[in-house]
């Protein structure tokens, strides 16, 4: 009887074992299915390479690709397949010779029996701990009927089980009729899928359909095929990441802004900054980033809509040196291309910043760009809910910006996440005395009291400067206010 250091056979795929709650149960048969191009062969290679790395004997039986093709595929990822035995199962020459075929038997009967015999012979010769059989579609075609196919799969399963081998069978789902025969026979079933959005590259995801006697992480999980293999991004479940921390009040660089917020922002809360384009949403979030760095904490900013060099130059003109903060390691800034990034991969990037780098302030600028990575609005809200809950439970303070449609008058928000955020800051343009001005108000704060006033603010080399409450105006938030006071309490021009 073979013994191993661990009960589970690790897959060697980053993030995959987390979904499987540890790996693949040894001595069992698993089915990995998916249409061509979804990454089955790559995952299978990683599974065998991981076994070889731990000193296990590994066998790859290929019925559909040649050995040269397999080695070329491995080389594209930087692998040599050292320690992995490749067995290329091709039809024997006698079965390809028309003159030597027996007329009393269908050639498929001969080929199926010969194929099975040669699989058993290869196994007996190598006695592997891990086996990959690629692919079942060839055996299905030779069997020609569902009954014979099921019997053949059962025979393979019983043979491998007696040898205590961990087997990964691949199925490319090329059959015209969906055949669930192997689903009932296999110990576990993993389905790989490829989605083609209207714009951008393909998106891949996987789901564990079945795993006998094991609790696994259900639902869909995004994954990518990159140089070096497949990387899986387990679906984020915020309830699994609870920590304890002190919910103290965090200040910004502006005393007037802190007063408007009722003293500041509570640690571990989320802040949504709403407003039309150009009102200063990014700058407002940067003031809290600067304050976090000044406290000796680390911050991270994920930028969807703006080129980083332009953002750095714009911030420097407002007195915020983002480059020096990045060079010192206090600030992590990532340019995010929503068309190239799946939601699962983005969540993983945020988690890495928090768990590996100790980031305590996170800025997502903006949610409009994040939305473009989602197939539909409902998915965005669900992803956002889990991500915000996770960050809050880690004690990280999160700032989200959303650009509203329009400049003055009625504003339209592309996605409503105001109920998810703990604090909502509303920015507006308004016209007064022949000038376009900016106004700020706090319309929600779960964690304490705040001012219910509307204040004018200005942006300059000093950052953000707030004025007195606009008590002499009505209709500021609609953009065209009416003056009802005795003297307008508006900010004067900045003096050089």
Protein Blocks (a to p, Z undefined) as FASTA:
>chain_A
ZZdfbfbdcehighklmmnoopacehiacdddddehilmmmmmmmmmmmmmmnopacddd
dfkbcfklmmmmmmmnopahioiacddddddfklmpmklpcfkbcfklmmmmmmmmmmmm
mmmmnopabdcdddfklmmmmnopaklmmmmmmmmmmmmmmnopacddddehlafbdcfk
lmmmpmbdcdddddddfbdcdddddddfbdghiacdedjddddddehiacddddddfklm
ccdddddddddfbfklmmmnoopacehiacddeddehilmmmmmmmmmmmmmmnopacdd
ddfkbcfklmmmmmmmnopafklmmmnopaccddddfklpcfklmmmmmmmmmmmnopab
dcdddfklmmmmpfbfklmmmmmmmmmmmmmmnopacddddddedjehjdddfbacklmp
mbdcddddddeehiacdddddfbdfkbccdfbdcdddddfkopadddddfkbghklnopa
cdfbfbdcddddddZZ
